[in-house]
Every structure is written in structure tokens, then in C-alpha cells.
Amino acid sequence: MIKQFAFVAALTLLLNSGAVLFQQEAPPIRNFLRVNEQFCTGGQPRVEHLAKLKADGITTIINLRPAGEHRAAEEEAMAKELGLRYFNIPVVFADPKDEQVDEFLKITDDPKNRPAFIHCAGAIRVGAFWMIRRVVRDGWTIEAAEEEAKKIGLRESPHLNEFARKYIERHRKK
């Protein structure tokens, strides 16, 4: 009798724990950071994250990944279905371009595109582009912008750090 009770109790516990597993939300967005009231950054969101971002007040998604890297069309369709603005600047990790930064700055300068969630795969490219924005638009020092960029995700990517620094040197407000 005790063995039967123990078996039923164990089975009930096992079944209930499984039910809880299936009810859990998606894992958090990798490297998610609310930079300020207007911008947050992170890695690739799942499509189910987009509704949560909208519920949290985000109105715009800025994706820095090329379409071939991930299912950008699916993300764009879901964003538009939710009524979010959607921009895709296809930055190749190994080869960012000045024109892409120019487009990023133009999009992020426009108050209609805020509050925005800016992402790439892991927030590394986002960190580089945000570092540029902090210096050329917000007047930060390179050192302060670089520290924030590391928190966002710009770590162990010397080529992106160098790209950001060179862009800043060419475009800094004097």
C-alpha cells in the first residue's frame, strides 16, 4: 500500500512538473538591455518576444542582421502584424559599412521611431553602432561610449570596435 501511494505521488509530481515546463515563457532575449526610456538593445528575439516588447511600450524594431542570417521575413511580418515599425539594415558582421551607420543614425534620430528595440544576433553589431551614436549624436567620450557598448554586447570583436572608432573619427562633431 505504501509503495502504491509513493508511486502515485511520484507520478503526480512528475506529471505536474511537466505541465509547468510547457507553460513557461520563452527564455529572455540574449544580452537584453534597456539603455534608456527610448531605446533597448539585445540579441535576436524570438517572434513571441515581439508581442512582449510591444506590451512594454516598444513601437519600432531595428534589425541589423542580413536576411540570410535569420528568418528576417518572418520577424518583419510578425512585427507589422503587431503594428510595430520595422527596419532592417543588413550589416554583415565581418564587413559593416559607413552607409549602414548613416541609415541607422537617420532611423534612430527620428522620434517617430521610438521607443525602439535594436538587435542583431548577439548585440555585438548593435554595440558598435550604438557606440557611434553615443559619440556623434550624444556627445559622449569614446571611452564612456565604449564602456556602454561592452555592456550592450561589443566584446571580443576588435574589428567592430576599430570600425566604430574610425567612423567616429571621420564624423565626430568638432
N, C-alpha and C positions, 0 to 999 in steps of 0.2 A: 504494500500500500504506500509506504513512504517512497519507494522507488518510482511508482507511478506518479505520485504527486510531484516529485522532483523533476521527472521527465516533462510533465505538463507545464510546470513552472518554467523550466528551461526553454521549452518550445515557445511558450507565450512570450517570454523575454526576447528570444531570437526574432520572432515574427514582428514584434513591436519595434525592435531596434531597426529592422529592415525598413519598416514603414517610415520611420523618422528619416532614414538616409534618403529615401526618394522624395521627401518633402523639402529638403534643404535647398536653399537658393544657390545660384551659380557662384563659383568662387569669385572673390573680388578681382577687380581689374588690376593686372600687374603694374606695379610702380605708380599707382594712382596717387595724385597729389592735388589738393585744392590750393593753387598758387595764391589766389585772391578771390574776391567776390565775382570777378568777371571771367576767370579762366581756371580750368583744371586740366591736368595732363595725365597721361598714362600710356600703357601698352595697349595691345589690341583688345577691344571689348568683344564680348560675345553679343549676338543680336539681342538676347534677352536683357543685356545691360542697358541698351539704348532707352528702353521704357523707364528704367530706374533713373537714368541720367535726366530724362525729361521731367520726371516727377520731382527731381531735386532742383529743377529750375534751368537746366541747360536748354538752350534754344538752337545751338549750332554744333555740328560735328565737323572737325577738320582732320582729315586722314592724310598722313604723309607717306603712305605705302603705295607702291605701284600695284596696279590691278593683278598682275601675275603672282604677287607675293601672297595674296589672301583673297577671300571672296568679297572684293570691294563692291561688286554689283549688288550682292545680297544685302550688304550693310547699307548701301545707299538707298535701296528700295525700302528697307525697314525704316530708316531714318525719315524718308519722305512720307511713308505711310503714317508715321507718328507726328508729322507736321514739323519736323526739325529741318533746319537749313543744313545742307551737306556740301562740303567742298573736298575735293581730292587733288592733292598736289603730289604727283608720283615721284617721290625722291628715292633714287637708287642709293642704298646705304653706302656703297663704295664711291659714289660719284655725284654728290649734291651740286646743284648749280645756283649761281647768283640769282638768275631769273626766278627760281623757285622760292628763294628767300624774299625777293621783291613781292611776289604774289602772296606769300604768307603774311608779310607786313601789311599789304593792302587789305587783305581779308580781316586781319586782327585789328587794324586801325578803325574799321567801320563799326560804330556802336550797334548797328542793326544785327551784327553777327555775334553778339554777346548776350548772355554768358555762353562760353564755348568750352567744349571738351576737345583737346588736341591730342592726337595719338599717332603712333606708328606701331611697330611690332612690340618693342620693349621700352619705349620712351627715350631711346638714345638719340635718334634724329630730332625728336621733339626737344630734348635738352639743348642741342646745338642751335636750333632755330630760336628757341626761347632765350638763350644766352645773347644771341644777336639782338633780339627785340629789346631786351633789358638795357643794353648799352646804347643802341642807336635811337631808340624811341623814348626810353625812360631815363636816360642819362646816368645809368649806373656805371660804376667802375667795372673793368673787365674782371677783376678779382672777385668782386661781390656777385656778378652775374655768373661767373664760373662755379662758384660755390652753390648757388641755387640750381644751376644746370646739373650738377652732380646729384643733388637731391632728387631731381626730376628723373635722371637716368643716364646722363652723359658721363659714363665711367668706362675706362679701359677702351676708349676709341680715339686714339691720338689724331687720326686723320680728320675726324669730325671736329675735334677741338681746334685743330690747326685751320680747318676751313672757316670755322666761326671767327677765329681771331683775324684771319686775313680779310674776311668780309667786313668785319668791324673796322679795321684799319682803313679800308677804302671808303667806308660810308659813315664814319663817326661824325657827329656834329662837332664842329670845331669852334 
